[in-house]
Amino acid sequence: MKIKPLILSSVVLAMSVSTAAVADYSGPKIKLKLAHPAPPGSHITVAYKKFADLVKEKSDGRIKVQLFPGSVLGSDRVMIEGAQRGTLEIGVSSTPNLASFTPLYQVFDLPYITSPKYQEKLYKSLEKGAPLNTYLEKVANDIALQPIMYAEYGYRNFVSKDRPLNGPESLSGLKMRTTDSPVDVAVAKALGANPAPIAWGEVYTALQQGTIDAEGNTFDLMYGAKHHENLKYAVTSAHNYGMQVAMANKKWWDGLPEEARQLIEEASHEAVTYQRTVAYPEDQKKARQGMIDAGITIHETTEEEMAEYRQLTKPVFDEFAARLPTELVKLVQDTQQ
């Protein structure tokens, strides 16, 4: 994916104008901790580093964000629990892991509820004041959290050690690593694979030893974890979408001066815009080429194959969507038109 110079210039210009508009921050000095799970070099790490830099710049150094990357303060669950208790101002978690705090976040786990084709519409629906954003803000507030940034995680694709991948039939019988998400497990079964829920940190060894012979995740995450060293084939199934959501302690957030909240929101918007238009595409391109250079064959899913994937996973969609509020499912589906 190439970023057109005109688009990139517009993003940079918008950021500089916005920064100038709030450079006269005169509120109290604030120090806050933000912990996230992404390793160095990840586009997710870039997003939160950009956020911290913008907050410092916009406040003339009066508001400082101390970053704790790479899960150094614990897992997604531990970080969000810290944010809930107030021992951590902002914790970051993937949307699948947020589902353990409230099942409503499981809406993004539903197979093919979103697609790369309509990604810009989904982004707009997550902007402040948009109906989906407002709905999700209340979901978070109900569990003592305040959404700060919906950083990109990306679309998951299937990969395998030894078997060429294309349509759904190529997954039949594979020992497929999944997360603990019931939706993730159900999708693997629907496609004829044998799901094997394994912790992320154990996947490299499991591939190496043959405990599993396939998995589904974003190319950049798998490449960054060197899974490509044990893989030979991949398919652009884009069967599941996720985000890395920054959640603040609600009580702490409400206690901030309005001027500080506005500044943090502006920094968040600019940081995630930069991630989505620059860092994420660059990371994906690098990871994809790295996998190809390592000898991995990547099959581009045809429209016919994608229709088969959608048809086979529709019962999973229907089963889990029925457990969620109709309004929430519709808000997400409305972005795909």
CORKAGI-V974013 format. One record per residue. RES is the residue in one letter. PSI is psi in whole degrees, -180 to 180 (999 if undefined). D_FIRST is the distance of its C-alpha to the first C-alpha in Angstrom with 2 decimals. Layout:
# CORKAGI-V974013
res->RES psi->PSI d_first->D_FIRST
res->RES psi->PSI d_first->D_FIRST
This chain:
# CORKAGI-V974013
res->M psi->122 d_first->0.00
res->K psi->138 d_first->3.82
res->I psi->121 d_first->6.67
res->K psi->138 d_first->9.58
res->P psi->-39 d_first->12.73
res->L psi->-43 d_first->14.83
res->I psi->-46 d_first->13.04
res->L psi->-41 d_first->13.06
res->S psi->-39 d_first->16.63
res->S psi->-40 d_first->17.66
res->V psi->-47 d_first->16.67
res->V psi->-42 d_first->18.62
res->L psi->-44 d_first->21.45
res->A psi->-39 d_first->21.80
res->M psi->-43 d_first->22.05
res->S psi->-38 d_first->24.68
res->V psi->-46 d_first->26.68
res->S psi->-41 d_first->26.75
res->T psi->-42 d_first->27.78
res->A psi->-31 d_first->30.55
res->A psi->-24 d_first->31.79
res->V psi->15 d_first->32.68
res->A psi->-10 d_first->33.62
res->D psi->27 d_first->37.24
res->Y psi->128 d_first->37.18
res->S psi->18 d_first->40.79
res->G psi->-174 d_first->40.84
res->P psi->158 d_first->42.03
res->K psi->136 d_first->40.49
res->I psi->135 d_first->38.44
res->K psi->133 d_first->37.14
res->L psi->152 d_first->34.98
res->K psi->136 d_first->33.43
res->L psi->121 d_first->29.96
res->A psi->136 d_first->29.35
res->H psi->164 d_first->26.20
res->P psi->-8 d_first->25.42
res->A psi->144 d_first->22.24
res->P psi->169 d_first->22.85
res->P psi->142 d_first->22.27
res->G psi->-18 d_first->18.81
res->S psi->149 d_first->17.13
res->H psi->-23 d_first->14.77
res->I psi->-43 d_first->17.67
res->T psi->-41 d_first->20.12
res->V psi->-41 d_first->18.19
res->A psi->-46 d_first->18.38
res->Y psi->-27 d_first->22.11
res->K psi->-41 d_first->22.83
res->K psi->-42 d_first->21.33
res->F psi->-49 d_first->23.52
res->A psi->-42 d_first->26.58
res->D psi->-42 d_first->26.12
res->L psi->-40 d_first->25.82
res->V psi->-45 d_first->28.86
res->K psi->-44 d_first->30.84
res->E psi->-46 d_first->29.92
res->K psi->-31 d_first->30.63
res->S psi->6 d_first->33.91
res->D psi->37 d_first->34.99
res->G psi->4 d_first->35.24
res->R psi->-20 d_first->37.45
res->I psi->123 d_first->35.00
res->K psi->134 d_first->33.63
res->V psi->119 d_first->31.27
res->Q psi->120 d_first->32.04
res->L psi->140 d_first->29.17
res->F psi->88 d_first->29.90
res->P psi->178 d_first->26.76
res->G psi->29 d_first->26.66
res->S psi->30 d_first->29.21
res->V psi->-20 d_first->32.00
res->L psi->6 d_first->33.86
res->G psi->-180 d_first->33.47
res->S psi->174 d_first->31.38
res->D psi->-47 d_first->29.48
res->R psi->-44 d_first->32.78
res->V psi->-41 d_first->34.82
res->M psi->-41 d_first->32.64
res->I psi->-37 d_first->32.79
res->E psi->-37 d_first->36.51
res->G psi->-41 d_first->36.92
res->A psi->-39 d_first->35.31
res->Q psi->-43 d_first->37.61
res->R psi->-23 d_first->40.66
res->G psi->6 d_first->39.78
res->T psi->-12 d_first->39.92
res->L psi->129 d_first->36.25
res->E psi->-45 d_first->35.01
res->I psi->125 d_first->31.39
res->G psi->153 d_first->30.15
res->V psi->138 d_first->26.71
res->S psi->151 d_first->26.25
res->S psi->156 d_first->23.75
res->T psi->-38 d_first->24.47
res->P psi->-40 d_first->26.04
res->N psi->-26 d_first->28.42
res->L psi->-23 d_first->29.28
res->A psi->-17 d_first->30.67
res->S psi->-14 d_first->33.57
res->F psi->-35 d_first->34.65
res->T psi->130 d_first->34.39
res->P psi->-11 d_first->33.34
res->L psi->-27 d_first->31.69
res->Y psi->-9 d_first->28.42
res->Q psi->-11 d_first->28.41
res->V psi->-33 d_first->27.04
res->F psi->-13 d_first->23.45
res->D psi->-20 d_first->24.50
res->L psi->130 d_first->25.42
res->P psi->127 d_first->23.53
res->Y psi->27 d_first->21.02
res->I psi->-24 d_first->22.31
res->T psi->167 d_first->18.77
res->S psi->154 d_first->15.61
res->P psi->-29 d_first->11.88
res->K psi->-36 d_first->12.88
res->Y psi->27 d_first->15.11
res->Q psi->-38 d_first->13.50
res->E psi->-36 d_first->14.24
res->K psi->-37 d_first->17.79
res->L psi->-43 d_first->18.20
res->Y psi->-45 d_first->17.32
res->K psi->-34 d_first->19.92
res->S psi->-16 d_first->22.40
res->L psi->2 d_first->22.34
res->E psi->154 d_first->23.30
res->K psi->130 d_first->26.94
res->G psi->-18 d_first->29.33
res->A psi->148 d_first->27.20
res->P psi->-44 d_first->29.19
res->L psi->-42 d_first->27.01
res->N psi->-45 d_first->26.86
res->T psi->-42 d_first->30.62
res->Y psi->-48 d_first->31.31
res->L psi->-29 d_first->29.42
res->E psi->-42 d_first->31.11
res->K psi->-39 d_first->34.47
res->V psi->-45 d_first->33.54
res->A psi->-44 d_first->32.88
res->N psi->-34 d_first->35.96
res->D psi->-17 d_first->38.11
res->I psi->30 d_first->37.44
res->A psi->28 d_first->38.05
res->L psi->160 d_first->34.44
res->Q psi->118 d_first->32.40
res->P psi->134 d_first->28.59
res->I psi->-43 d_first->27.07
res->M psi->134 d_first->23.30
res->Y psi->77 d_first->21.00
res->A psi->149 d_first->18.45
res->E psi->137 d_first->15.41
res->Y psi->-52 d_first->16.13
res->G psi->-175 d_first->13.72
res->Y psi->137 d_first->14.28
res->R psi->144 d_first->16.62
res->N psi->152 d_first->16.62
res->F psi->144 d_first->19.78
res->V psi->159 d_first->20.62
res->S psi->161 d_first->23.98
res->K psi->-46 d_first->26.23
res->D psi->-17 d_first->27.85
res->R psi->130 d_first->27.13
res->P psi->139 d_first->24.47
res->L psi->141 d_first->22.52
res->N psi->-97 d_first->21.65
res->G psi->176 d_first->23.56
res->P psi->-32 d_first->25.55
res->E psi->-23 d_first->28.56
res->S psi->-12 d_first->26.94
res->L psi->-11 d_first->27.17
res->S psi->125 d_first->30.88
res->G psi->-7 d_first->33.09
res->L psi->143 d_first->30.49
res->K psi->101 d_first->31.43
res->M psi->120 d_first->28.46
res->R psi->133 d_first->28.01
res->T psi->170 d_first->27.60
res->T psi->-175 d_first->28.12
res->D psi->-6 d_first->31.44
res->S psi->126 d_first->29.99
res->P psi->-33 d_first->32.22
res->V psi->-45 d_first->29.32
res->D psi->-45 d_first->27.34
res->V psi->-44 d_first->30.54
res->A psi->-37 d_first->31.27
res->V psi->-45 d_first->27.89
res->A psi->-45 d_first->28.45
res->K psi->-43 d_first->31.93
res->A psi->-28 d_first->30.91
res->L psi->9 d_first->28.68
res->G psi->4 d_first->31.63
res->A psi->165 d_first->30.60
res->N psi->104 d_first->33.03
res->P psi->141 d_first->31.68
res->A psi->92 d_first->32.52
res->P psi->118 d_first->31.88
res->I psi->139 d_first->31.43
res->A psi->144 d_first->30.67
res->W psi->-43 d_first->27.30
res->G psi->-13 d_first->29.14
res->E psi->-2 d_first->30.95
res->V psi->-41 d_first->28.16
res->Y psi->-49 d_first->27.72
res->T psi->-39 d_first->31.47
res->A psi->-38 d_first->31.64
res->L psi->-43 d_first->29.15
res->Q psi->-40 d_first->31.05
res->Q psi->-6 d_first->34.39
res->G psi->11 d_first->33.48
res->T psi->-34 d_first->34.27
res->I psi->159 d_first->31.03
res->D psi->14 d_first->28.97
res->A psi->161 d_first->25.85
res->E psi->173 d_first->23.87
res->G psi->121 d_first->21.06
res->N psi->180 d_first->18.69
res->T psi->147 d_first->15.18
res->F psi->-42 d_first->13.86
res->D psi->-38 d_first->13.86
res->L psi->-43 d_first->17.39
res->M psi->-40 d_first->18.74
res->Y psi->-42 d_first->17.50
res->G psi->-31 d_first->18.88
res->A psi->8 d_first->22.11
res->K psi->24 d_first->22.28
res->H psi->-25 d_first->22.61
res->H psi->-21 d_first->20.86
res->E psi->-18 d_first->24.21
res->N psi->12 d_first->25.81
res->L psi->156 d_first->23.29
res->K psi->-23 d_first->22.86
res->Y psi->153 d_first->20.92
res->A psi->157 d_first->18.15
res->V psi->139 d_first->17.13
res->T psi->72 d_first->14.29
res->S psi->-27 d_first->17.06
res->A psi->46 d_first->15.46
res->H psi->-11 d_first->19.15
res->N psi->139 d_first->19.42
res->Y psi->144 d_first->17.79
res->G psi->162 d_first->19.06
res->M psi->160 d_first->19.32
res->Q psi->104 d_first->21.18
res->V psi->127 d_first->23.80
res->A psi->122 d_first->25.98
res->M psi->126 d_first->29.51
res->A psi->156 d_first->32.40
res->N psi->125 d_first->36.06
res->K psi->-43 d_first->37.16
res->K psi->-43 d_first->40.56
res->W psi->-46 d_first->39.19
res->W psi->-47 d_first->36.62
res->D psi->-25 d_first->39.36
res->G psi->-8 d_first->41.57
res->L psi->149 d_first->39.23
res->P psi->147 d_first->40.15
res->E psi->-39 d_first->38.23
res->E psi->-40 d_first->37.06
res->A psi->-42 d_first->35.50
res->R psi->-42 d_first->33.80
res->Q psi->-43 d_first->32.30
res->L psi->-45 d_first->31.05
res->I psi->-40 d_first->29.46
res->E psi->-41 d_first->27.78
res->E psi->-42 d_first->26.37
res->A psi->-40 d_first->25.10
res->S psi->-46 d_first->23.52
res->H psi->-44 d_first->21.73
res->E psi->-38 d_first->20.37
res->A psi->-44 d_first->19.41
res->V psi->-31 d_first->17.47
res->T psi->-43 d_first->15.70
res->Y psi->-44 d_first->14.72
res->Q psi->-49 d_first->13.64
res->R psi->-33 d_first->11.47
res->T psi->-21 d_first->9.77
res->V psi->-65 d_first->9.93
res->A psi->-48 d_first->11.38
res->Y psi->-51 d_first->9.82
res->P psi->-39 d_first->6.04
res->E psi->-41 d_first->7.87
res->D psi->-42 d_first->10.25
res->Q psi->-44 d_first->8.34
res->K psi->-44 d_first->6.94
res->K psi->-45 d_first->10.57
res->A psi->-44 d_first->12.22
res->R psi->-46 d_first->10.87
res->Q psi->-36 d_first->11.87
res->G psi->-38 d_first->14.98
res->M psi->-40 d_first->15.97
res->I psi->-43 d_first->15.71
res->D psi->-27 d_first->17.71
res->A psi->0 d_first->20.17
res->G psi->12 d_first->20.87
res->I psi->130 d_first->19.22
res->T psi->121 d_first->18.60
res->I psi->117 d_first->15.71
res->H psi->126 d_first->16.71
res->E psi->118 d_first->14.42
res->T psi->130 d_first->16.66
res->T psi->167 d_first->18.27
res->E psi->-37 d_first->19.42
res->E psi->-43 d_first->22.89
res->E psi->-40 d_first->22.09
res->M psi->-37 d_first->20.27
res->A psi->-37 d_first->23.40
res->E psi->-43 d_first->25.53
res->Y psi->-46 d_first->23.76
res->R psi->-42 d_first->24.29
res->Q psi->-44 d_first->27.88
res->L psi->-29 d_first->28.91
res->T psi->-2 d_first->27.68
res->K psi->-40 d_first->29.09
res->P psi->-35 d_first->32.48
res->V psi->-45 d_first->30.88
res->F psi->-51 d_first->29.16
res->D psi->-41 d_first->32.51
res->E psi->-48 d_first->34.52
res->F psi->-29 d_first->32.68
res->A psi->-31 d_first->31.86
res->A psi->-19 d_first->35.63
res->R psi->-6 d_first->36.22
res->L psi->158 d_first->34.10
res->P psi->132 d_first->35.09
res->T psi->-39 d_first->34.35
res->E psi->-42 d_first->33.29
res->L psi->-47 d_first->30.56
res->V psi->-42 d_first->29.10
res->K psi->-39 d_first->29.25
res->L psi->-40 d_first->27.55
res->V psi->-44 d_first->24.46
res->Q psi->-32 d_first->24.72
res->D psi->-19 d_first->25.12
res->T psi->-8 d_first->21.54
res->Q psi->33 d_first->20.46
res->Q psi->999 d_first->22.07
